[in-house]
Amino acid sequence: MKKYFLLLLSFAVVLELSSQNNEFKEFMQRQRAEYRQFVADRQAEYDAYRKKQNEQYAEFLRSRWEIAETHAADTIVKIKEVKPVVYEELESDSGYVEAVNNQIAVTNAVAFIPKAESSPKPIAPVQAKDDGNSKQVLLSYYGAPIRIKFPNTDTLRLRSLSEDGIAQAWKTVSEGQYDITIKSFLDARNNSKLCDWAYLDVIEQVTQKNYGKTNEAVLMQTYLMSQSGYRVRMAMSEKQLYMLVASKYDIYGLKYIKLDNTKFYIIGKSGQEKLKICSAKFDNEESVSLQMKNLPRLSSEATPMRSFTSKKGVTVKVSCNQNLLDFFEHYPKSCLNGDYTTRWAVYANTPIDNYLRETMYEQLKRIVAPLSEKDAVGLLLNWVQTAFPYKLDDEVWGEDRAFFAQETLYYPYCDCEDRSILFSRIVRDIMKLDVVLLYYPGHMATAVAFKQDVSGDYLTLGNKRYVVCDPTYINAPVGKTMPGMNNTEAKIIAL
């Protein structure tokens, strides 16, 4: 009897648990359904907002074009470089003179560089499912495969190169069928860690591959950039359509049109002195940045191994990624607010790639690990001073040519700015110390904010004391300014 009672009780418990489990499943199903509906409703709101923005934009395209003058491309200021000096030939190691003081750290002698930002947000989130009615355009971007989907119904054609023709084409591309294309590009920007310029470059290459070097390709480029959140405009001559891109930095080598006190750079060659331009814009659009928060994910292709040995016996073996070097080769030169001295900050603030962090950095870390902060920086300084052959840019390139840190590790010669950029990158990454670039007319050095008390020539910025470290004053220790440099004329480039 007792056994029978226990069986009944167990059966009742199972029924109760089963009922509760069914109720829980039903509850979760309701929650998921409500969430899916919420997401669908929000996406519908986003789509409606983007549709309205594009409809308004198309109306602007139909009527609001004005004649604007093109401006010649800015060129880099040519500077006569100071040749390096060997420390031991001039003075002994005895004593430091604190020749640099607060007079350097005045507002008009400091260039503050904004931190690299994330890429702009698109006009509105874009969702597009591939229903099988799409084609794929494949691009090998410095060895990395990028796949972009276009609708099979893609028959983009400009009826005429006129206000009405461009407006009608814009309405066509913004009706929804190209959402899958927008999403493909945004996914590629995220997955491949494309900086703003790389993203623009990929859009240009893919659209030209799909449409040829045509006005349709330019219209699609402008559409994709605008939908991705960038500040772009269109201009046209009698036969050619152009995309104009606003930049947070002044870009050397590109012609531009000034609109609303902003430089819009002409993408593509234009021999025209005047163009018709439409000033239509989207909400919350952002100018492109030339700083790189991340390096693009490119295919790895190792360069031949090089060995760098300093006079103090530090030997480091290095190999670089050829694809990344090729990417740097075509990266535009730029400066901030017309101040040519700021152009070195883009190079100095660009991160070192993971491969070099795992190889070169690990070698250097092991070497400096047992040393004091000052001695470690001193050893790194001597490595940069003496392990890299020096030559002026004019002798090698015939023009001014600054290097990203990786390029200094690859090319056979470097100068003061290249050494300073490399040294500033290494000290910030390995020693975790703040560094500024220190620019004298015709020469560049660095200054390091030590956490310990270190004597020598120094400057102050904010509440920190930066001690001069000159990667081109050969064999000079920490704290020594190269002879002939007037510290009262120095300019600080804060990284």
C-alpha positions as CSV (number, residue, x, y, z in Angstrom):
1,M,0.0,0.0,0.0
2,K,2.8,2.4,1.0
3,K,4.6,1.6,-2.3
4,Y,1.5,2.3,-4.3
5,F,1.0,5.7,-2.5
6,L,4.6,6.7,-3.3
7,L,4.1,5.9,-7.0
8,L,1.0,8.1,-7.1
9,L,2.8,10.9,-5.3
10,S,5.8,10.6,-7.8
11,F,3.3,10.7,-10.7
12,A,1.6,13.8,-9.4
13,V,5.0,15.5,-8.9
14,V,6.0,14.7,-12.5
15,L,2.6,16.0,-13.8
16,E,3.1,19.2,-11.8
17,L,6.7,19.7,-13.1
18,S,5.6,19.0,-16.6
19,S,2.9,21.6,-16.3
20,Q,5.3,24.1,-14.9
21,N,7.8,23.3,-17.7
22,N,5.1,23.8,-20.4
23,E,4.1,27.1,-18.8
24,F,7.8,28.2,-18.8
25,K,8.2,27.2,-22.4
26,E,5.0,29.2,-23.4
27,F,6.3,32.2,-21.4
28,M,9.7,32.1,-23.2
29,Q,8.0,31.7,-26.6
30,R,5.8,34.8,-25.8
31,Q,8.9,36.7,-24.7
32,R,10.8,35.8,-27.9
33,A,7.8,36.7,-30.1
34,E,7.4,40.0,-28.3
35,Y,11.2,40.7,-28.7
36,R,11.1,39.8,-32.4
37,Q,8.1,42.1,-32.9
38,F,9.9,44.9,-31.0
39,V,13.0,44.5,-33.2
40,A,10.8,44.4,-36.3
41,D,9.0,47.6,-35.2
42,R,12.2,49.4,-34.5
43,Q,13.7,48.3,-37.8
44,A,10.6,49.6,-39.5
45,E,11.1,52.9,-37.8
46,Y,14.7,53.0,-38.9
47,D,13.8,52.1,-42.5
48,A,11.1,54.8,-42.5
49,Y,13.6,57.4,-41.2
50,R,16.2,56.5,-43.7
51,K,13.7,56.5,-46.5
52,K,12.5,60.0,-45.5
53,Q,16.1,61.3,-45.4
54,N,16.8,59.9,-48.8
55,E,13.6,61.3,-50.3
56,Q,14.5,64.8,-49.0
57,Y,18.0,64.4,-50.3
58,A,16.7,63.4,-53.8
59,E,14.6,66.6,-53.9
60,F,17.7,68.7,-53.0
61,L,19.6,67.0,-55.8
62,R,16.8,67.9,-58.3
63,S,17.3,71.7,-57.8
64,R,20.0,72.9,-55.5
65,W,23.3,72.9,-57.5
66,E,25.7,75.9,-57.5
67,I,28.9,76.8,-59.2
68,A,31.9,76.4,-57.0
69,E,35.6,77.0,-57.6
70,T,38.1,74.1,-57.1
71,H,41.3,74.8,-55.1
72,A,44.7,73.4,-56.0
73,A,46.0,70.6,-53.8
74,D,48.0,71.6,-50.7
75,T,51.6,70.6,-50.8
76,I,54.0,69.6,-48.0
77,V,56.2,72.4,-46.7
78,K,59.8,71.6,-47.7
79,I,62.1,71.8,-44.7
80,K,65.8,71.8,-44.7
81,E,66.8,68.9,-42.3
82,V,69.5,69.1,-39.8
83,K,72.1,66.3,-40.0
84,P,72.6,64.0,-37.0
85,V,75.3,64.7,-34.4
86,V,77.5,62.1,-32.6
87,Y,77.4,62.7,-28.9
88,E,80.8,61.4,-27.9
89,E,82.6,63.6,-30.3
90,L,81.3,66.8,-28.7
91,E,81.1,66.4,-24.9
92,S,81.6,64.1,-22.0
93,D,78.9,62.3,-20.0
94,S,79.4,64.4,-16.9
95,G,76.5,66.4,-15.7
96,Y,73.1,67.4,-17.2
97,V,71.9,70.9,-17.7
98,E,68.2,71.5,-17.3
99,A,68.0,73.8,-20.3
100,V,64.3,73.3,-21.1
101,N,61.7,74.9,-18.8
102,N,58.1,75.9,-18.7
103,Q,58.6,78.4,-21.5
104,I,58.2,75.6,-24.0
105,A,54.8,74.6,-22.7
106,V,52.9,77.6,-23.8
107,T,49.6,77.3,-25.7
108,N,50.8,78.5,-29.1
109,A,53.8,76.1,-29.0
110,V,51.7,73.0,-28.4
111,A,49.8,71.0,-30.9
112,F,47.1,68.8,-29.3
113,I,46.1,65.9,-31.5
114,P,42.6,64.5,-31.0
115,K,42.4,60.8,-30.2
116,A,41.4,58.4,-33.0
117,E,37.7,57.8,-32.9
118,S,35.4,55.0,-34.0
119,S,33.9,55.1,-37.5
120,P,30.7,57.0,-37.9
121,K,27.3,55.3,-37.3
122,P,25.2,54.8,-40.4
123,I,22.1,57.0,-40.9
124,A,20.1,54.2,-39.3
125,P,20.8,50.5,-38.7
126,V,20.5,48.4,-41.8
127,Q,19.1,44.9,-41.9
128,A,18.8,42.9,-45.1
129,K,18.4,39.2,-45.5
130,D,19.9,37.5,-48.5
131,D,16.9,35.9,-50.3
132,G,19.2,34.4,-52.9
133,N,18.6,37.1,-55.4
134,S,22.0,38.7,-55.0
135,K,25.3,38.6,-56.8
136,Q,28.7,38.8,-55.2
137,V,31.6,41.1,-56.0
138,L,35.0,39.9,-54.7
139,L,37.8,42.3,-53.9
140,S,41.3,41.3,-52.8
141,Y,42.3,44.2,-50.6
142,Y,46.0,44.0,-50.0
143,G,45.6,40.2,-50.0
144,A,42.5,40.1,-47.8
145,P,39.3,38.9,-49.5
146,I,36.3,41.2,-49.2
147,R,32.9,40.0,-50.5
148,I,30.2,42.5,-51.3
149,K,26.7,41.6,-52.3
150,F,24.7,43.5,-54.9
151,P,21.1,42.7,-55.9
152,N,20.7,40.6,-59.0
153,T,18.3,43.3,-60.2
154,D,21.2,45.8,-60.2
155,T,20.7,47.8,-63.3
156,L,21.8,51.2,-62.1
157,R,21.9,53.7,-64.9
158,L,22.1,57.5,-65.0
159,R,19.5,58.6,-67.4
160,S,21.4,61.8,-67.9
161,L,24.2,63.8,-66.1
162,S,21.8,66.4,-64.9
163,E,20.0,67.4,-61.7
164,D,16.9,65.4,-62.6
165,G,18.9,62.4,-63.8
166,I,21.0,62.2,-60.6
167,A,17.9,62.7,-58.4
168,Q,16.0,59.9,-60.2
169,A,19.0,57.6,-59.9
170,W,19.3,58.4,-56.1
171,K,15.6,57.5,-55.7
172,T,16.2,54.2,-57.4
173,V,19.2,53.2,-55.3
174,S,17.5,54.2,-52.0
175,E,14.3,52.2,-52.5
176,G,15.6,49.3,-50.5
177,Q,17.1,46.8,-53.0
178,Y,20.6,48.0,-52.2
179,D,20.2,47.5,-48.5
180,I,22.0,44.3,-48.8
181,T,24.9,46.2,-50.4
182,I,25.1,48.7,-47.6
183,K,25.0,46.0,-45.0
184,S,27.8,44.1,-46.8
185,F,30.0,47.1,-46.7
186,L,29.3,47.9,-43.1
187,D,30.0,44.3,-42.2
188,A,33.3,44.5,-44.1
189,R,34.2,47.7,-42.3
190,N,33.6,46.0,-39.0
191,N,35.1,42.6,-39.7
192,S,38.2,43.9,-41.5
193,K,38.7,46.8,-39.1
194,L,38.8,49.3,-41.9
195,C,39.7,52.8,-41.0
196,D,37.8,55.6,-42.7
197,W,40.2,56.0,-45.6
198,A,40.4,52.2,-46.1
199,Y,36.6,52.0,-46.1
200,L,36.4,54.8,-48.8
201,D,39.1,53.0,-50.8
202,V,37.3,49.7,-50.6
203,I,34.0,51.3,-51.7
204,E,35.7,53.0,-54.6
205,Q,37.4,49.8,-55.8
206,V,34.4,47.6,-55.4
207,T,32.0,50.0,-57.2
208,Q,34.5,50.4,-60.1
209,K,34.8,46.7,-60.4
210,N,31.0,46.4,-60.6
211,Y,30.2,49.4,-62.7
212,G,33.6,50.4,-64.3
213,K,35.0,53.9,-64.0
214,T,31.7,55.4,-64.7
215,N,29.4,58.1,-63.3
216,E,27.2,55.3,-62.0
217,A,30.1,54.0,-59.9
218,V,30.6,57.6,-58.4
219,L,26.9,57.9,-57.6
220,M,26.9,54.5,-55.8
221,Q,30.1,55.5,-53.9
222,T,28.4,58.7,-52.7
223,Y,25.3,56.8,-51.7
224,L,27.2,54.1,-49.8
225,M,29.4,56.6,-48.0
226,S,26.4,58.8,-47.0
227,Q,24.4,55.8,-45.8
228,S,27.4,54.8,-43.7
229,G,27.3,58.1,-41.9
230,Y,30.0,60.1,-43.8
231,R,29.9,63.7,-44.8
232,V,30.0,63.6,-48.6
233,R,28.7,65.8,-51.5
234,M,28.4,65.4,-55.3
235,A,29.8,67.7,-57.9
236,M,29.7,67.5,-61.7
237,S,31.3,68.9,-64.8
238,E,29.8,68.7,-68.2
239,K,30.6,65.0,-68.6
240,Q,31.9,63.8,-65.2
241,L,30.3,63.2,-61.7
242,Y,32.5,63.5,-58.7
243,M,32.3,62.5,-55.0
244,L,33.5,65.0,-52.5
245,V,34.6,63.9,-49.1
246,A,34.9,66.1,-46.0
247,S,37.9,65.3,-43.8
248,K,38.8,66.2,-40.3
249,Y,42.4,66.6,-41.5
250,D,43.8,68.6,-44.4
251,I,44.8,66.1,-47.1
252,Y,47.9,66.8,-49.2
253,G,47.8,66.1,-52.9
254,L,44.0,66.3,-53.4
255,K,42.1,69.2,-55.0
256,Y,39.2,70.4,-53.0
257,I,36.1,72.6,-52.9
258,K,35.4,74.8,-49.9
259,L,31.8,74.6,-48.7
260,D,30.4,76.0,-45.4
261,N,34.1,76.8,-44.4
262,T,34.9,73.1,-44.9
263,K,37.3,71.5,-47.4
264,F,35.5,68.8,-49.4
265,Y,38.2,66.7,-51.3
266,I,37.6,65.6,-54.8
267,I,37.9,61.9,-55.2
268,G,39.2,61.2,-58.7
269,K,41.1,63.5,-61.1
270,S,39.5,66.8,-62.1
271,G,41.1,69.3,-64.5
272,Q,38.1,71.6,-64.1
273,E,38.5,75.0,-62.4
274,K,34.8,75.2,-61.6
275,L,32.2,72.5,-60.8
276,K,28.5,72.4,-60.1
277,I,28.0,71.2,-56.5
278,C,25.0,70.1,-54.5
279,S,25.1,71.1,-50.8
280,A,22.4,68.6,-49.8
281,K,23.3,66.8,-46.5
282,F,22.1,64.2,-44.1
283,D,21.6,64.4,-40.3
284,N,24.5,63.6,-38.1
285,E,27.0,63.1,-40.9
286,E,30.7,63.0,-40.0
287,S,33.9,63.9,-41.8
288,V,36.4,61.1,-42.4
289,S,39.4,60.9,-40.0
290,L,42.9,60.1,-41.2
291,Q,43.9,58.7,-37.8
292,M,43.8,54.9,-37.4
293,K,42.3,53.5,-34.2
294,N,43.0,50.0,-35.5
295,L,45.0,48.6,-38.4
296,P,43.1,47.0,-41.1
297,R,43.1,43.2,-41.1
298,L,45.1,42.3,-44.2
299,S,46.6,39.1,-45.4
300,S,50.0,38.3,-44.0
301,E,53.0,38.2,-46.3
302,A,56.3,38.3,-44.5
303,T,59.2,40.5,-45.7
304,P,62.8,39.1,-45.4
305,M,64.1,39.0,-41.8
306,R,66.3,42.0,-40.9
307,S,68.6,42.2,-37.9
308,F,69.2,45.5,-36.0
309,T,72.1,45.7,-33.7
310,S,72.9,48.7,-31.5
311,K,76.3,49.9,-30.3
312,K,75.4,48.6,-26.9
313,G,74.9,45.1,-28.2
314,V,71.1,45.0,-28.4
315,T,70.1,42.8,-31.4
316,V,66.5,42.4,-32.6
317,K,65.4,40.5,-35.6
318,V,62.4,41.8,-37.4
319,S,60.1,40.9,-40.3
320,C,57.1,43.0,-41.5
321,N,53.9,42.4,-43.3
322,Q,54.4,43.4,-46.9
323,N,50.7,43.9,-47.4
324,L,50.6,46.4,-44.6
325,L,53.6,48.2,-46.0
326,D,51.8,48.5,-49.4
327,F,48.8,49.9,-47.6
328,F,50.9,52.5,-45.9
329,E,52.6,53.4,-49.2
330,H,49.2,54.6,-50.6
331,Y,47.9,56.2,-47.4
332,P,47.3,60.0,-47.9
333,K,49.6,62.5,-46.1
334,S,47.7,65.0,-44.0
335,C,47.9,67.6,-41.2
336,L,45.5,69.2,-38.8
337,N,44.1,72.7,-39.2
338,G,46.8,73.7,-41.7
339,D,49.6,73.1,-39.2
340,Y,52.2,71.0,-41.1
341,T,53.9,70.0,-37.9
342,T,50.9,67.9,-36.9
343,R,51.2,65.5,-39.8
344,W,53.7,63.4,-37.9
345,A,51.1,62.6,-35.2
346,V,49.1,60.4,-37.6
347,Y,52.2,58.3,-38.2
348,A,53.2,58.2,-34.5
349,N,49.7,57.3,-33.3
350,T,49.1,54.5,-35.7
351,P,49.4,51.2,-33.7
352,I,52.0,48.5,-34.3
353,D,50.5,45.3,-35.8
354,N,50.0,42.2,-33.6
355,Y,52.7,40.2,-35.4
356,L,55.4,42.8,-34.5
357,R,54.0,43.0,-30.9
358,E,54.5,39.2,-30.6
359,T,58.0,39.2,-32.2
360,M,59.9,42.4,-31.9
361,Y,58.2,43.7,-28.8
362,E,58.8,40.4,-27.0
363,Q,62.5,40.5,-27.8
364,L,62.8,44.1,-26.5
365,K,60.7,43.4,-23.4
366,R,63.1,40.5,-22.4
367,I,66.1,42.8,-22.8
368,V,64.8,45.7,-20.7
369,A,62.9,43.6,-18.1
370,P,65.7,43.7,-15.5
371,L,66.5,47.4,-15.9
372,S,65.3,50.5,-14.1
373,E,62.9,52.7,-16.0
374,K,65.6,55.2,-17.0
375,D,68.1,52.6,-18.1
376,A,65.4,50.7,-20.1
377,V,64.4,53.8,-22.0
378,G,68.1,54.6,-22.4
379,L,68.8,51.2,-24.0
380,L,65.8,51.5,-26.3
381,L,66.9,55.0,-27.2
382,N,70.4,53.8,-28.1
383,W,69.0,51.0,-30.2
384,V,67.0,53.5,-32.3
385,Q,70.0,55.9,-32.4
386,T,72.6,53.4,-33.6
387,A,70.9,50.3,-35.2
388,F,69.3,52.2,-38.1
389,P,71.3,53.7,-41.0
390,Y,70.5,57.4,-41.4
391,K,69.9,59.3,-44.6
392,L,68.0,62.5,-45.4
393,D,64.7,62.2,-47.3
394,D,66.0,64.3,-50.2
395,E,68.9,61.8,-50.7
396,V,66.6,58.8,-50.7
397,W,63.2,59.9,-52.0
398,G,63.8,63.3,-53.5
399,E,61.1,64.7,-51.3
400,D,59.9,64.7,-47.7
401,R,58.7,61.3,-46.7
402,A,57.6,60.4,-43.2
403,F,57.4,56.7,-42.1
404,F,54.9,54.8,-40.1
405,A,56.8,52.8,-37.4
406,Q,56.7,49.6,-39.4
407,E,58.2,51.3,-42.5
408,T,61.3,52.4,-40.5
409,L,61.8,48.7,-39.8
410,Y,61.6,47.8,-43.5
411,Y,63.2,50.6,-45.6
412,P,67.1,50.7,-45.6
413,Y,67.4,54.3,-44.4
414,C,65.5,56.7,-42.0
415,D,65.8,60.2,-40.7
416,C,65.0,62.1,-37.5
417,E,61.2,62.1,-37.8
418,D,61.1,58.4,-38.6
419,R,63.3,57.5,-35.6
420,S,61.2,59.7,-33.3
421,I,58.0,58.1,-34.5
422,L,59.4,54.6,-34.0
423,F,60.9,55.4,-30.6
424,S,57.7,57.1,-29.4
425,R,55.6,54.1,-30.4
426,I,58.0,51.6,-28.7
427,V,58.3,53.5,-25.4
428,R,54.5,54.0,-25.2
429,D,53.8,50.4,-25.9
430,I,56.6,48.6,-24.0
431,M,57.3,51.0,-21.1
432,K,53.7,52.4,-20.8
433,L,55.1,56.0,-20.6
434,D,53.6,59.1,-22.2
435,V,55.7,60.6,-25.0
436,V,55.5,63.8,-27.0
437,L,57.2,64.7,-30.2
438,L,59.5,67.7,-30.0
439,Y,59.9,69.7,-33.2
440,Y,62.8,72.1,-33.7
441,P,63.1,73.9,-37.1
442,G,64.6,71.2,-39.3
443,H,64.8,68.5,-36.6
444,M,62.6,66.2,-34.5
445,A,63.2,64.6,-31.2
446,T,61.0,63.2,-28.4
447,A,60.4,63.8,-24.7
448,V,59.3,61.0,-22.2
449,A,57.2,61.4,-19.1
450,F,59.1,59.2,-16.6
451,K,57.3,58.0,-13.5
452,Q,60.6,58.1,-11.7
453,D,62.7,61.2,-11.0
454,V,65.0,61.5,-14.0
455,S,67.4,64.5,-14.5
456,G,68.2,66.2,-17.8
457,D,66.8,68.7,-20.2
458,Y,63.1,68.7,-19.8
459,L,59.8,70.4,-20.5
460,T,56.5,70.5,-18.7
461,L,53.1,69.9,-20.2
462,G,50.1,69.9,-17.9
463,N,51.2,68.4,-14.7
464,K,53.9,66.1,-16.2
465,R,57.6,66.6,-16.7
466,Y,58.9,65.3,-20.0
467,V,62.6,64.5,-20.3
468,V,64.3,65.0,-23.7
469,C,65.2,61.8,-25.6
470,D,66.7,62.4,-29.0
471,P,66.8,59.3,-31.3
472,T,69.1,61.1,-33.8
473,Y,71.6,62.5,-31.3
474,I,73.8,59.5,-31.8
475,N,74.9,57.8,-28.5
476,A,73.4,60.6,-26.4
477,P,71.9,59.5,-23.1
478,V,68.4,60.3,-21.8
479,G,68.1,64.0,-21.0
480,K,70.5,65.5,-23.7
481,T,69.4,68.0,-26.3
482,M,71.3,67.9,-29.6
483,P,73.7,70.9,-30.0
484,G,72.3,73.7,-32.1
485,M,68.7,73.2,-31.1
486,N,67.1,76.3,-29.5
487,N,64.6,74.9,-26.9
488,T,62.8,78.2,-26.8
489,E,61.8,77.6,-30.5
490,A,60.7,74.0,-30.0
491,K,57.1,73.0,-30.6
492,I,55.4,70.2,-28.7
493,I,53.3,67.7,-30.6
494,A,51.2,66.0,-27.9
495,L,50.3,62.4,-28.9
